[in-house]
């Protein structure tokens, strides 16, 4: 359970709440108005008077709930919030993978650029929130673990005046409360009214209090901006004070009467002790110009922050409850009345055990409780950096160490060091810069334990920070810039390095590069890769007509993206190729220089060419066919056939796919006359061969 305190310009609200299944359980609420105008425009002007009211709220909650309250979550008015957008981008092509340290360096550099845009001498840097990451021009939610050429980050950085925080701390110290959680009022309001899954919509949240009208804008899944208009409910009250000559308290009561179902006329007493009567219509006429002015200013601020009118407007806060406020704002923004509403706290994701949570004025105190319960708001804490006490206002539910050190005045170089010198190369006529080595970040310890810049710190932590160190100059080797071709064999991979010229000399070793080196290399031909791989194929040794020969068994196939490459294809360094060893036996037909004869005839009315090998093949004394698979040590001899390789009618069977044993009867004609299969064939012969097969 948390104790949340909304210290407003007119009222102080104390809430006891807990969280169950993402639902805020409201156990008790105490509301007290300031006795006098101890606060103006959201800022504490009289610490003693504000502390007295806070004490009453605290003691009543303690008494009713039988608890002791010593810790509290609070919020600061957005009037004093200064924001600045920071951007930073860097060439990261030399980085193998984006890690936490690189992300921290990018973010801090963006924060540094935002700091330069404001006068931060009397301001606390209260943190930053990443608006977006970009990698090679593409928007991404996260970039850790990725690789690219160019990284960019955009952040919104928040600052508050020192005296605002000190005044709130003083009030709480006087009533024995320790601030364990601090957020900003617009953050509290938008956290509870616009959950993260709704932030994909372009929503403007307007919190109209007594002193300020705070604005928060959501778009594309994140909060993109916060703003403030220094006009709110008090300006309406003051207009009544001036028009009717009444004190501020009487004017405030008259303003609240407008939003009640009471009768249309009311009697009041002015500062001259004269009783007067006024109608709601007349009172609306008095505050009308002020409402018009406030809604105009809010509209201008929304358009400035958002760049265009939003899809939806949610209005909260007691200052917006006067009749016609929401309608006037819709008119100024030129949006449909159905797209704007005065949010009622009873419709939030809460369970109200008090029965009094009704109305827009409860949204902010409940939002403060919600941010504390979910640790999604900012936290005020004191830590010690190298024994120096530092007061902090966080921004996102806890302090990252980087935020603490940034607020203490540490720069990016102080924390992460300066990279060593780069070297410049000329590669195939083009300049390439290789960045120097990143230094080792400063050693940092939290309570004696080694920490990183992304670790969280809590109240009372003692932080010790050293100095970054340089391990030496970064060295690059030849194959860091001339990438190998990856040969993928399926079960393993191998690197193939192209031939490279370094300063005019052919280099085949992975030498260390120097500044000014000139590197040249040509695209690799597939034939060169294939020739090297073919050395790994098995070899068959044999004699062919008493001449010793050796041949490779099989062939090497090379593919790129499933497309087989030929010897003429080129491959660039860094590409991946798939390699397949196709093992096929070596046959006599693969090595024999056979001699063939041929005749051109007309067979069954179709022109055909009949070919016949004139050679016979003998292996180790045995006649074989050309399909014989050669083995190591084989002795192969060729001789001419006895008939000299003459082509006869029987050779026409090479054109038929039939089993001769299954022929029942046949008819064979040569040039119109019956013929025998042993008769020779000559060019131009006409042959007719028909047959009948035996029945199965």
Helices and strands as residue ranges (DSSP letters): E 2-7, E 11-20, E 23-33, E 39-40, E 43-44, H 47-65, E 71-76, G 78-80, E 81-91, H 100-115, E 123-135, E 138-140, E 150-161, H 162-174, E 178-184, H 185-193, G 196-198, E 203-208, E 213-219, E 222-229, H 233-244, H 248-257, E 265-269, E 275-279, H 280-306, E 312-316, G 318-320, H 325-333, G 337-339, E 340-342, G 345-347, E 350-352, G 360-362, H 363-374, E 380-385, E 388-393, E 399-400, H 401-407, H 412-416, E 423-427, E 430-434, E 444-446, E 449-451, E 456-457, E 462-465, H 478-481, E 485-488, E 493-496, E 500-502, E 505-507, E 518-521, E 524-525, H 526-534, E 539-544, E 547-552, E 555-560, E 563-564, E 570-571, E 576-582, H 588-591, E 596-603, E 606-613, E 615-619, E 622-624, E 635-640, G 649-655, G 660-662, E 663-670, E 673-674, E 686-693
